[in-house]
Amino acid sequence: MGKQAVFKYISFMILVISTLLAVFTLFGLFGGYVDPATGTAMAMLVYVLPYLLIGNVIMVIYWLVRRRWIWLCIPVVPLLCSIPYLGTIYQTGLFNSSSTSSGLKIATYNVEAFGREITGFKAEDILTEMRKQGVDIMCIQEYYETRGNKLNSESYKTYFPYMALGRSDMAVYSRYPLGEPQIIDFGNTNNSGMWVDVNVNGRKIRIFNVHLETTGFNRALHNIAKQAASGTHVEDNAIVRAIYGNYTRGMAIRARQADQVAREIENTEIPVIVCGDFNDVPYSYVYNTMLGDLVDGFKECGEGFMYTMRGRKFKVRIDYIFHSEELEGEAYYREDLNYSDHYPVFMKIAL
């Protein structure tokens, strides 16, 4: 009788865990529509969605083994609801249309302050890769113009004759004529955005290049490491508070920046292509706000598992290319280059 009671208790606890996993998963799927400034906890559930989904898969297996068909519905419902989310990080590519020979190839690349090395080796290698990929427009974040006594734009103009600079670290290189660039000023921060119109064989398209606020995670760890190196004792709870505080602050700042860029996109009457480092994951408030009525290029014509950060334990997608519905994507992919802590993302758009 005692063993039966223990078994019932364990079964009940597993049912509770399964229910909680399902509830948190559903909240996480809708958390991307909650402003982090007013609903931080719900907004943060987006960041643990992969783990919540894995938990639901385990629960599906458990209830299948137990043959509890009613309880099986508990993890199945959130898994079915998560299909659109899964499409932002993985695509089979089975329904991709064949690529035509002509089209506009665009790239976005956070180059981690490239060009700061005196030789310009990194900048030249990136240019060689852009030639190889046949890129027509390249949006760069963390751009740096000088290398020693030379300008990166001098060597880049051999392939990209047109260039537009934004504030601080933003640049757009193009093989098609560019208009006058406009800066999207985020205020007192190192991050910013810009847009510029490009004339592609008589068709005008507006290119947005954005670099949103960083997570604050690395900054918090750096400050803690400095304190520890100076001999200052740092308590564990202080570390947690510092990381949480920096992360939530970054979320709120990115949300306002995304709102600002989204308004610029909404006020644009010509087709747009939005590129950049959003510093946020798919289905987050920033992702949903930036996407708006646009098309996520990866969901449209990508293939495989998409992540854009290098050398990290957690493979996350934070670099994106979106476009207006009147444009049609043909291919979307990344290249595993080691010149930055990001991978470059490429997209081909039919003309």
SVG drawing of the C-alpha trace seen along z (x, -y; Angstrom):
<svg xmlns="http://www.w3.org/2000/svg" viewBox="-8 -63 58 65">
<polyline fill="none" stroke="black" stroke-width="0.4" points="0.0,0.0 2.9,-2.3 4.5,-1.7 1.2,-2.5 0.9,-5.8 4.4,-6.8 3.8,-5.9 0.6,-7.9 2.4,-10.9 5.2,-10.7 2.6,-10.5 0.8,-13.5 4.0,-15.5 4.9,-14.6 1.4,-15.7 2.0,-19.0 5.4,-19.5 3.8,-18.7 1.1,-21.2 3.5,-23.9 5.7,-23.3 2.7,-23.6 1.6,-26.8 5.0,-28.5 5.5,-27.5 2.2,-29.1 3.1,-32.2 6.5,-32.3 5.0,-32.1 2.9,-35.1 5.6,-36.8 7.0,-38.4 4.0,-40.6 4.5,-42.0 6.5,-45.1 9.6,-44.2 9.3,-47.5 5.9,-46.5 5.9,-42.7 9.6,-41.7 8.9,-38.2 6.6,-37.2 8.8,-38.7 11.9,-36.8 10.1,-33.4 10.9,-33.8 14.6,-33.2 14.0,-29.8 11.5,-28.6 13.9,-25.9 14.2,-24.3 10.5,-24.5 9.9,-22.8 12.4,-20.1 10.6,-19.5 7.3,-19.2 8.8,-16.6 10.0,-14.6 6.5,-14.8 5.0,-13.5 7.3,-10.5 6.4,-9.9 2.6,-10.0 2.9,-7.8 4.8,-5.2 2.2,-5.4 -0.6,-5.4 -2.4,-8.2 -4.0,-9.7 -5.8,-12.5 -2.7,-13.7 -0.8,-13.5 -2.9,-16.5 -1.2,-18.7 2.3,-18.8 0.9,-18.3 -1.1,-21.6 1.9,-23.9 4.1,-21.9 1.5,-22.4 1.3,-26.1 5.1,-26.4 5.3,-25.4 5.5,-29.0 8.3,-29.7 10.2,-26.6 10.1,-28.0 12.1,-31.0 15.1,-28.8 14.7,-25.7 13.5,-25.3 13.4,-22.1 13.9,-24.0 11.5,-21.5 9.3,-24.2 11.9,-26.7 11.6,-27.9 14.5,-27.5 16.9,-30.5 17.1,-32.6 20.4,-33.8 19.5,-37.5 18.5,-39.0 19.6,-41.3 22.1,-39.7 22.2,-41.4 24.3,-40.7 24.3,-41.8 27.4,-41.4 28.3,-42.6 32.1,-42.7 33.1,-43.2 34.9,-46.6 36.8,-45.3 39.4,-47.5 40.9,-48.4 43.8,-46.1 46.6,-48.0 47.1,-45.6 43.4,-45.6 43.7,-41.8 40.2,-41.1 38.6,-43.9 40.3,-42.6 39.3,-39.0 35.6,-40.1 35.7,-42.0 37.0,-38.9 34.2,-36.8 31.6,-39.4 33.0,-39.2 32.8,-35.4 29.2,-35.5 28.3,-38.1 26.9,-40.5 25.3,-43.7 24.5,-45.4 26.3,-44.9 25.1,-46.3 27.8,-46.5 27.5,-47.0 30.5,-47.8 32.2,-49.3 35.4,-51.2 36.6,-53.3 40.4,-53.7 43.2,-51.1 46.5,-52.8 46.7,-55.7 44.3,-54.0 40.5,-54.0 38.6,-50.8 36.3,-52.5 39.3,-53.1 39.8,-49.3 36.0,-48.5 35.2,-50.9 36.9,-48.6 33.9,-46.3 31.3,-48.5 31.5,-51.9 28.8,-53.4 28.9,-53.8 26.7,-55.4 27.8,-56.0 25.5,-56.3 26.3,-57.3 29.3,-55.8 29.7,-52.1 27.1,-51.8 27.8,-51.5 26.1,-50.4 28.2,-49.4 26.4,-49.0 27.1,-48.2 24.0,-50.3 23.6,-54.1 22.6,-55.2 20.7,-58.3 21.4,-60.5 21.6,-58.4 19.4,-59.2 20.4,-58.4 18.0,-56.8 19.4,-58.3 18.8,-56.2 20.2,-58.9 22.8,-58.3 24.1,-54.9 26.8,-53.5 24.1,-51.8 22.1,-53.4 20.3,-52.7 20.2,-54.2 18.4,-54.0 19.3,-54.8 17.5,-54.5 19.1,-52.4 18.3,-52.6 18.3,-49.0 18.0,-49.4 15.3,-52.1 13.5,-50.5 13.9,-52.3 14.2,-50.2 14.9,-51.5 17.6,-49.7 17.5,-49.8 20.6,-48.9 20.2,-48.7 22.3,-47.7 20.2,-47.5 21.2,-47.7 23.4,-44.8 22.2,-42.4 24.4,-43.8 25.3,-40.2 29.0,-40.5 29.2,-44.0 28.0,-42.7 30.4,-39.8 33.3,-42.1 32.5,-44.5 32.3,-41.5 35.6,-40.2 37.2,-43.6 36.0,-43.7 37.2,-40.2 40.6,-41.0 41.0,-44.0 40.4,-41.7 36.9,-42.8 34.6,-40.0 31.5,-39.6 28.6,-37.7 26.7,-35.2 23.4,-37.0 25.1,-40.3 26.3,-38.6 22.8,-37.4 21.3,-40.9 24.0,-42.5 23.3,-40.1 19.6,-40.3 19.6,-44.1 21.8,-44.6 19.8,-42.1 16.4,-43.6 17.7,-47.1 19.0,-46.1 15.6,-44.5 13.8,-47.7 16.2,-49.9 16.0,-47.5 12.2,-47.6 12.2,-51.4 14.7,-51.3 12.6,-48.7 9.5,-50.9 11.5,-53.8 12.7,-51.8 9.3,-50.3 7.7,-53.7 10.3,-54.6 9.5,-51.5 5.7,-52.1 6.2,-55.6 8.1,-54.3 6.0,-54.2 8.5,-52.2 9.6,-48.5 12.0,-48.0 14.8,-45.6 15.7,-45.6 19.1,-44.2 21.0,-44.2 22.0,-42.9 18.9,-43.1 20.6,-41.5 17.4,-39.6 16.0,-36.2 13.1,-35.2 9.6,-35.7 10.8,-38.4 9.2,-41.7 12.0,-43.3 11.7,-40.6 7.9,-40.9 8.0,-44.7 10.7,-44.9 9.0,-42.3 5.6,-44.0 4.0,-43.3 7.4,-42.3 8.6,-38.9 11.3,-37.0 13.7,-36.0 14.8,-32.8 11.2,-31.6 10.5,-32.3 13.5,-30.6 16.0,-29.4 17.1,-25.9 18.5,-24.0 19.1,-25.3 19.8,-29.1 22.0,-30.7 24.3,-33.7 26.6,-33.9 30.0,-32.2 31.9,-30.5 29.0,-30.5 27.7,-27.6 24.2,-28.6 23.5,-28.9 21.2,-31.9 19.9,-33.8 20.1,-37.6 21.1,-38.8 18.2,-39.2 17.1,-40.2 13.4,-41.1 11.7,-42.6 8.4,-44.0 5.8,-41.5 6.0,-42.8 9.6,-41.5 10.3,-37.8 13.1,-36.0 14.9,-33.1 17.7,-32.1 18.7,-32.8 21.8,-31.4 24.9,-32.2 28.6,-31.5 30.8,-30.2 33.4,-32.9 35.7,-33.5 36.4,-37.2 33.9,-38.2 31.8,-36.9 28.9,-36.9 28.3,-35.0 27.4,-37.0 23.8,-36.5 23.0,-36.5 19.8,-36.7 18.9,-36.7 15.8,-38.7 14.3,-38.2 14.1,-41.2"/>
</svg>
